[in-house]
Amino acid sequence: MILKAKERGNAPQLARYLLAMKDNDHVELHDVRGFISDDLVEAFGEADAIARGTRCEKHLFSMSFNPPEGANASIEDFEKAIEQVEAKLGLEGQPRAIVFHEKDGRRHAHAVWSRIDSERMRALNMNHYKIKLRDVSRQLYLEHGWAMPRGLEDRRLRDPLTFTREEWQQAQRAGLDAKELKAVFKTVWEASDNRAAFEQALKERGFWLAKGDRRGFVAVDYRGEVYAVARYGGVKAKDVAAKLGDPQELRSVEQVKADIAHGMTAKLQEFIKQAERDAARRSLHIDFRKAEIVGRHQEERRQLNETQEKRWQSETRKRAERLPKGVSGIWHRLTGKYARVKEQNEREALDALHRDRAETDALIFKQIEERQAIQRDIRVQKEAAQEELLRLREDVVHYMRDDQLDPDHTAARKREKTRKEEDRKRERAPRPRLRRGFEP
């Protein structure tokens, strides 16, 4: 499994994120341990309250457990992985919550621990946790026989196209895939020897090079989104400076945005809007198909959970009826029969728990397989939409360049601008006031 972790605070915000259905097909609160409340928001509120008695701000240790694509990990597999992490990091017995998320036909788990030792009122030290988690991750890949990622075997071979949540959100605003966006920057960077070549190659793909306020070099697209060259190119800031030189020689972001806006004619703006409307319409069709299958899967899980709950209550009553009560119960305790019946009940309860989990896993694996089939169709359509949006950026640049080189277009734009200004002046001009009784 790929293990990601960080220390953090703001427990209420984390609880809301873990329970949010916005970006997930399914969300399941699996386990809450070591808190008074079983409600996740209230439990994390307890963690916040206890942490106020210490100086620790990042009192939570939050982790995600992601099996490789195409692998089915059972509930027990996730629990064992979480227990291995607890043992490795010294988190045994700490208050903890586990939440399962499913999205795009893949299932992963989130585990969150409180770092505060409530008896000593001190935070547990998480020294070198990334190195320790890398060891656990390797062990999990070996135990399950999964193909280990190259970056896990050797850190120098990690995927340069991985992205952060901030990069993903920015790509979502631009209507693009974050990995595709980083691939564009990486391709341009590797194909360019100097700033002139890099700037031209970027522009051919719909990005204008500029100097940033905080970061040295940034790229701006026609929507006004700003992308850090070093981050999206996957290179170090010193390497960017060595190849591109002094960023102060470039125009600022605001100047570039103004130039882009100036070059946007009404015809070009309509062309862009139409292309984006077409992409949104296709996306709406995809979202409808996805919502339909997700809704059906949620109903199937609800029915299974209801059936298991009724069966569990019925079996619990039967096991309780086996235990003798009153004077007979005292006699059975003395003879040892009570202990044998109790042991049998515990064994049957454990078997029933494993049976219910096996049923749940079977349903989830079946649904994931069905969801992955439709996800392949969605991926094909999204890739086509990505290519169209990337071509749109290139078309915007070519259209603006042709428009600037065509004197007729430039003159027409000036005449249109002049006419609009004259219309605005006439609208602002004061009208003569007529006195009542003297109208002609």
FIFIVEX-358491 format. One line per 3 residues: number of its first residue (from 1); their letters; for each residue y, z, x of C-alpha. Coordinates in nm, 2 decimals, always signed. Last residue first. Layout:
! FIFIVEX-358491
NUM) A) Y Z X; ...
//
This chain:
! FIFIVEX-358491
440) PEF) +7.18 -2.77 -4.40; +7.12 -2.39 -4.37; +7.45 -2.20 -4.39
437) GRR) +7.34 -1.92 -4.63; +7.14 -1.73 -4.38; +7.26 -1.79 -4.02
434) LRP) +7.04 -2.01 -3.81; +6.92 -1.89 -3.46; +6.87 -2.16 -3.20
431) RPA) +6.52 -2.14 -3.05; +6.48 -1.98 -2.71; +6.28 -2.18 -2.45
428) RER) +5.94 -2.01 -2.37; +5.73 -2.27 -2.55; +5.94 -2.55 -2.39
425) KRD) +5.88 -2.40 -2.05; +5.50 -2.37 -2.11; +5.49 -2.73 -2.21
422) EEK) +5.68 -2.83 -1.90; +5.43 -2.64 -1.68; +5.14 -2.80 -1.86
419) RTK) +5.28 -3.15 -1.80; +5.35 -3.07 -1.43; +4.99 -2.95 -1.38
416) ERK) +4.85 -3.26 -1.55; +5.07 -3.48 -1.34; +4.96 -3.30 -1.03
413) RAA) +4.59 -3.33 -1.13; +4.64 -3.70 -1.20; +4.80 -3.75 -0.86
410) THD) +4.51 -3.57 -0.68; +4.25 -3.78 -0.88; +4.43 -4.10 -0.80
407) PDL) +4.47 -4.00 -0.44; +4.09 -3.97 -0.40; +4.02 -3.76 -0.08
404) QDD) +4.07 -3.42 -0.25; +3.86 -3.52 -0.54; +3.58 -3.64 -0.31
401) RMY) +3.58 -3.31 -0.13; +3.59 -3.11 -0.45; +3.30 -3.32 -0.58
398) HVV) +3.10 -3.28 -0.26; +3.15 -2.90 -0.25; +3.06 -2.85 -0.62
395) DER) +2.76 -3.08 -0.58; +2.63 -2.85 -0.30; +2.66 -2.55 -0.52
392) LRL) +2.49 -2.73 -0.81; +2.21 -2.82 -0.58; +2.15 -2.45 -0.53
389) LEE) +2.16 -2.40 -0.90; +1.91 -2.68 -0.96; +1.67 -2.56 -0.69
386) QAA) +1.68 -2.21 -0.84; +1.61 -2.34 -1.19; +1.31 -2.53 -1.06
383) EKQ) +1.19 -2.21 -0.88; +1.24 -2.02 -1.20; +1.03 -2.26 -1.40
380) VRI) +0.75 -2.24 -1.15; +0.77 -1.86 -1.13; +0.77 -1.83 -1.51
377) DRQ) +0.45 -2.04 -1.52; +0.29 -1.81 -1.26; +0.41 -1.51 -1.45
374) IAQ) +0.23 -1.63 -1.76; -0.10 -1.60 -1.57; +0.01 -1.28 -1.40
371) REE) +0.07 -1.12 -1.75; -0.29 -1.20 -1.85; -0.43 -1.05 -1.54
368) IQK) -0.20 -0.75 -1.57; -0.32 -0.71 -1.93; -0.69 -0.71 -1.83
365) FIL) -0.61 -0.47 -1.54; -0.42 -0.24 -1.78; -0.71 -0.24 -2.04
362) ADT) -0.97 -0.16 -1.77; -0.75 +0.11 -1.61; -0.71 +0.28 -1.95
359) EAR) -1.08 +0.27 -2.03; -1.16 +0.40 -1.68; -0.91 +0.68 -1.73
356) DRH) -1.06 +0.77 -2.07; -1.41 +0.79 -1.91; -1.28 +1.00 -1.62
353) LAD) -1.12 +1.25 -1.86; -1.44 +1.25 -2.07; -1.65 +1.33 -1.76
350) LAE) -1.41 +1.61 -1.67; -1.44 +1.76 -2.02; -1.82 +1.72 -2.01
347) REN) -1.84 +1.92 -1.68; -1.60 +2.19 -1.81; -1.81 +2.22 -2.13
344) QEK) -2.13 +2.25 -1.93; -1.98 +2.52 -1.70; -1.87 +2.71 -2.01
341) VRA) -2.21 +2.69 -2.17; -2.37 +2.81 -1.84; -2.12 +3.10 -1.81
338) YKG) -2.18 +3.21 -2.17; -2.56 +3.20 -2.11; -2.53 +3.46 -1.83
335) TLR) -2.72 +3.73 -2.01; -2.43 +3.98 -2.02; -2.18 +3.71 -2.12
332) HWI) -2.42 +3.59 -2.40; -2.43 +3.95 -2.53; -2.05 +3.98 -2.54
329) GSV) -2.03 +3.64 -2.72; -2.29 +3.76 -2.98; -2.08 +4.06 -3.04
326) GKP) -1.78 +3.85 -3.13; -1.78 +3.48 -3.03; -2.03 +3.23 -2.89
323) LRE) -1.89 +2.93 -2.71; -2.05 +2.61 -2.85; -1.77 +2.58 -3.11
320) ARK) -1.51 +2.53 -2.83; -1.70 +2.22 -2.70; -1.70 +2.07 -3.05
317) RTE) -1.33 +2.13 -3.09; -1.25 +1.97 -2.75; -1.46 +1.67 -2.85
314) SQW) -1.25 +1.62 -3.16; -0.92 +1.67 -2.98; -1.02 +1.42 -2.71
311) RKE) -1.13 +1.16 -2.96; -0.80 +1.18 -3.14; -0.61 +1.15 -2.81
308) QTE) -0.83 +0.86 -2.70; -0.76 +0.66 -3.02; -0.39 +0.72 -3.00
305) NLQ) -0.37 +0.62 -2.63; -0.57 +0.30 -2.71; -0.34 +0.22 -3.00
302) RRE) -0.03 +0.27 -2.79; -0.17 +0.06 -2.51; -0.24 -0.23 -2.74
299) EQH) +0.11 -0.20 -2.89; +0.27 -0.21 -2.54; +0.06 -0.52 -2.45
296) RGV) +0.18 -0.70 -2.77; +0.54 -0.62 -2.69; +0.50 -0.74 -2.33
293) IEA) +0.35 -1.07 -2.45; +0.64 -1.15 -2.68; +0.91 -1.03 -2.44
290) KRF) +0.77 -1.26 -2.17; +0.77 -1.56 -2.39; +1.13 -1.48 -2.51
287) DIH) +1.25 -1.42 -2.16; +1.12 -1.76 -2.05; +1.30 -1.94 -2.34
284) LSR) +1.62 -1.75 -2.25; +1.59 -1.85 -1.89; +1.58 -2.22 -1.99
281) RAA) +1.89 -2.17 -2.20; +2.06 -1.98 -1.91; +1.99 -2.27 -1.67
278) DRE) +2.14 -2.52 -1.92; +2.44 -2.30 -1.97; +2.49 -2.28 -1.60
275) AQK) +2.48 -2.66 -1.57; +2.73 -2.69 -1.86; +2.96 -2.43 -1.71
272) IFE) +2.96 -2.61 -1.37; +3.04 -2.95 -1.52; +3.31 -2.80 -1.74
269) QLK) +3.47 -2.64 -1.43; +3.45 -2.98 -1.25; +3.63 -3.16 -1.54
266) ATM) +3.90 -2.89 -1.56; +3.97 -2.93 -1.19; +3.86 -2.66 -0.94
263) GHA) +4.03 -2.74 -0.61; +4.29 -2.47 -0.66; +4.03 -2.21 -0.74
260) IDA) +3.84 -2.28 -0.42; +4.17 -2.26 -0.22; +4.26 -1.93 -0.38
257) KVQ) +3.91 -1.79 -0.31; +3.94 -1.89 +0.05; +4.28 -1.72 +0.08
254) EVS) +4.15 -1.41 -0.08; +3.85 -1.40 +0.16; +4.08 -1.43 +0.46
251) RLE) +4.11 -1.75 +0.66; +3.94 -1.78 +0.99; +4.08 -1.72 +1.34
248) QPD) +4.05 -1.35 +1.29; +3.67 -1.39 +1.29; +3.66 -1.42 +1.67
245) GLK) +3.36 -1.60 +1.80; +3.08 -1.76 +1.58; +2.78 -1.75 +1.82
242) AAV) +2.85 -1.43 +2.02; +3.01 -1.25 +1.72; +2.70 -1.32 +1.50
239) DKA) +2.47 -1.20 +1.78; +2.68 -0.88 +1.80; +2.65 -0.83 +1.43
236) KVG) +2.27 -0.84 +1.44; +2.08 -1.11 +1.25; +1.90 -1.13 +0.91
233) GYR) +2.12 -1.41 +0.79; +2.20 -1.23 +0.47; +2.30 -0.91 +0.65
230) AVA) +2.49 -1.08 +0.94; +2.66 -1.33 +0.72; +2.79 -1.07 +0.47
227) YVE) +2.81 -1.24 +0.13; +3.11 -1.25 -0.10; +3.09 -1.37 -0.46
224) GRY) +3.39 -1.57 -0.58; +3.20 -1.79 -0.82; +3.25 -2.10 -0.59
221) DVA) +3.07 -1.91 -0.31; +3.23 -1.70 -0.03; +3.06 -1.64 +0.31
218) VFG) +3.14 -1.34 +0.53; +3.21 -1.29 +0.90; +3.35 -0.97 +1.06
215) RRD) +3.24 -0.71 +0.81; +3.50 -0.47 +0.68; +3.78 -0.69 +0.53
212) GKA) +3.58 -1.01 +0.58; +3.68 -1.33 +0.76; +3.58 -1.65 +0.59
209) LWF) +3.31 -1.91 +0.58; +3.28 -2.12 +0.26; +2.95 -2.15 +0.08
206) GRE) +2.82 -2.44 -0.14; +2.53 -2.56 +0.06; +2.72 -2.83 +0.25
203) KLA) +2.98 -2.56 +0.32; +2.72 -2.35 +0.50; +2.62 -2.64 +0.72
200) QEF) +2.99 -2.71 +0.80; +3.06 -2.35 +0.89; +2.75 -2.32 +1.10
197) AAR) +2.83 -2.64 +1.29; +3.19 -2.54 +1.35; +3.08 -2.19 +1.45
194) NDS) +2.83 -2.29 +1.71; +2.47 -2.38 +1.76; +2.36 -2.42 +1.40
191) AEW) +2.00 -2.48 +1.27; +1.89 -2.11 +1.30; +2.19 -1.98 +1.11
188) VTK) +2.17 -2.25 +0.83; +1.80 -2.17 +0.78; +1.86 -1.79 +0.77
185) FVA) +2.15 -1.83 +0.53; +1.94 -2.04 +0.29; +1.64 -1.81 +0.32
182) KLE) +1.85 -1.51 +0.23; +1.95 -1.68 -0.09; +1.59 -1.78 -0.17
179) KAD) +1.48 -1.41 -0.12; +1.75 -1.28 -0.34; +1.67 -1.53 -0.62
176) LGA) +1.98 -1.68 -0.77; +2.20 -1.64 -1.08; +2.50 -1.53 -0.88
173) RQA) +2.51 -1.19 -1.05; +2.13 -1.16 -0.99; +2.18 -1.24 -0.62
170) QQW) +2.43 -0.95 -0.59; +2.19 -0.72 -0.76; +1.91 -0.82 -0.52
167) EER) +2.14 -0.77 -0.22; +2.23 -0.42 -0.34; +1.86 -0.34 -0.40
164) TFT) +1.78 -0.44 -0.04; +1.61 -0.76 +0.06; +1.30 -0.88 +0.25
161) LPD) +1.35 -1.23 +0.40; +1.31 -1.13 +0.76; +0.94 -1.04 +0.70
158) RLR) +0.81 -0.80 +0.96; +0.67 -0.94 +1.28; +0.86 -0.71 +1.52
155) RDE) +0.72 -0.41 +1.33; +0.37 -0.50 +1.44; +0.06 -0.44 +1.22
152) LGR) +0.28 -0.34 +0.93; +0.51 -0.64 +0.98; +0.20 -0.87 +0.98
149) PMA) +0.10 -0.74 +0.63; -0.25 -0.60 +0.62; -0.51 -0.79 +0.41
146) WGH) -0.66 -0.53 +0.18; -1.00 -0.37 +0.25; -0.92 -0.07 +0.04
143) ELY) -0.97 +0.19 +0.32; -0.80 -0.03 +0.58; -0.49 -0.09 +0.37
140) LQR) -0.47 +0.28 +0.29; -0.49 +0.37 +0.66; -0.21 +0.13 +0.75
137) SVD) +0.01 +0.29 +0.48; -0.07 +0.64 +0.60; +0.03 +0.55 +0.96
134) RLK) +0.35 +0.38 +0.84; +0.42 +0.69 +0.63; +0.41 +0.91 +0.95
131) IKY) +0.65 +0.68 +1.13; +0.89 +0.68 +0.83; +0.87 +1.06 +0.80
128) HNM) +1.00 +1.12 +1.15; +1.11 +1.48 +1.06; +1.11 +1.56 +0.69
125) NLA) +1.23 +1.93 +0.71; +1.16 +2.13 +0.40; +1.47 +2.26 +0.23
122) RMR) +1.53 +2.64 +0.23; +1.54 +2.89 -0.05; +1.26 +3.10 +0.11
119) ESD) +1.06 +3.14 -0.21; +1.20 +2.82 -0.38; +1.10 +2.59 -0.09
116) IRS) +1.33 +2.30 -0.17; +1.21 +1.95 -0.09; +1.16 +1.87 -0.45
113) WVA) +0.91 +1.58 -0.47; +0.94 +1.24 -0.63; +0.65 +0.99 -0.67
110) HAH) +0.71 +0.64 -0.80; +0.41 +0.41 -0.87; +0.35 +0.04 -0.87
107) RRG) +0.20 -0.22 -1.10; +0.25 -0.60 -1.09; +0.24 -0.86 -1.36
104) DKE) +0.62 -0.93 -1.36; +0.70 -0.56 -1.39; +0.49 -0.24 -1.43
101) HFV) +0.62 +0.11 -1.35; +0.42 +0.43 -1.32; +0.60 +0.76 -1.29
98) IAR) +0.48 +1.07 -1.09; +0.67 +1.40 -1.07; +0.65 +1.68 -0.81
95) PQG) +0.73 +2.04 -0.75; +0.60 +2.13 -0.40; +0.24 +2.25 -0.37
92) ELG) +0.15 +2.02 -0.08; +0.46 +1.86 +0.07; +0.36 +1.89 +0.44
89) LKA) +0.43 +1.53 +0.53; +0.08 +1.41 +0.61; -0.09 +1.62 +0.34
86) EVQ) +0.16 +1.51 +0.07; +0.12 +1.15 +0.18; -0.25 +1.17 +0.15
83) EIA) -0.22 +1.33 -0.20; +0.00 +1.04 -0.31; -0.25 +0.78 -0.19
80) KEF) -0.53 +0.97 -0.37; -0.33 +0.97 -0.69; -0.25 +0.60 -0.67
77) DEI) -0.62 +0.51 -0.62; -0.72 +0.75 -0.90; -0.48 +0.56 -1.14
74) SAN) -0.65 +0.24 -1.04; -0.51 -0.01 -0.79; -0.56 -0.38 -0.87
71) AGE) -0.47 -0.62 -0.59; -0.31 -0.96 -0.65; +0.01 -0.88 -0.47
68) PPN) -0.03 -0.58 -0.23; -0.02 -0.23 -0.38; +0.33 -0.07 -0.40
65) FSM) +0.38 +0.30 -0.38; +0.74 +0.41 -0.42; +0.88 +0.74 -0.28
62) SFL) +1.16 +0.99 -0.35; +1.21 +1.31 -0.15; +1.47 +1.52 -0.34
59) HKE) +1.70 +1.78 -0.20; +1.96 +1.54 -0.06; +2.25 +1.78 -0.09
56) CRT) +2.10 +2.09 +0.08; +2.34 +2.38 +0.12; +2.11 +2.60 -0.08
53) GRA) +2.14 +2.78 -0.42; +2.26 +2.45 -0.57; +1.92 +2.31 -0.49
50) IAD) +1.76 +2.53 -0.76; +1.99 +2.39 -1.03; +1.92 +2.03 -0.91
47) AEG) +1.55 +2.08 -0.92; +1.58 +2.23 -1.27; +1.77 +1.93 -1.38
44) FAE) +1.49 +1.72 -1.24; +1.26 +1.89 -1.48; +1.50 +1.85 -1.77
41) VLD) +1.52 +1.47 -1.71; +1.15 +1.44 -1.66; +1.04 +1.64 -1.97
38) DSI) +0.74 +1.85 -1.89; +0.97 +2.16 -1.85; +0.90 +2.46 -1.64
35) FGR) +0.85 +2.26 -1.32; +0.57 +2.27 -1.06; +0.40 +1.95 -1.17
32) VDH) +0.50 +1.65 -1.39; +0.24 +1.37 -1.42; +0.21 +1.02 -1.56
29) LEV) +0.54 +0.93 -1.70; +0.47 +0.57 -1.80; +0.71 +0.27 -1.79
26) HDN) +0.60 -0.08 -1.90; +0.77 -0.42 -1.87; +1.03 -0.30 -1.63
23) DKM) +1.40 -0.39 -1.55; +1.56 -0.24 -1.86; +1.29 +0.01 -1.95
20) ALL) +1.46 +0.30 -1.78; +1.25 +0.61 -1.72; +1.27 +0.61 -1.34
17) YRA) +1.64 +0.52 -1.35; +1.73 +0.80 -1.59; +1.54 +1.05 -1.37
14) LQP) +1.72 +0.93 -1.06; +2.06 +0.97 -1.22; +1.97 +1.33 -1.33
11) ANG) +1.85 +1.41 -0.97; +2.17 +1.32 -0.79; +2.03 +1.39 -0.44
8) REK) +1.83 +1.17 -0.20; +1.58 +1.16 +0.08; +1.42 +0.82 +0.12
5) AKL) +1.08 +0.66 +0.09; +0.90 +0.32 +0.09; +0.52 +0.29 +0.11
2) IM) +0.36 -0.06 +0.10; +0.00 +0.00 +0.00
//
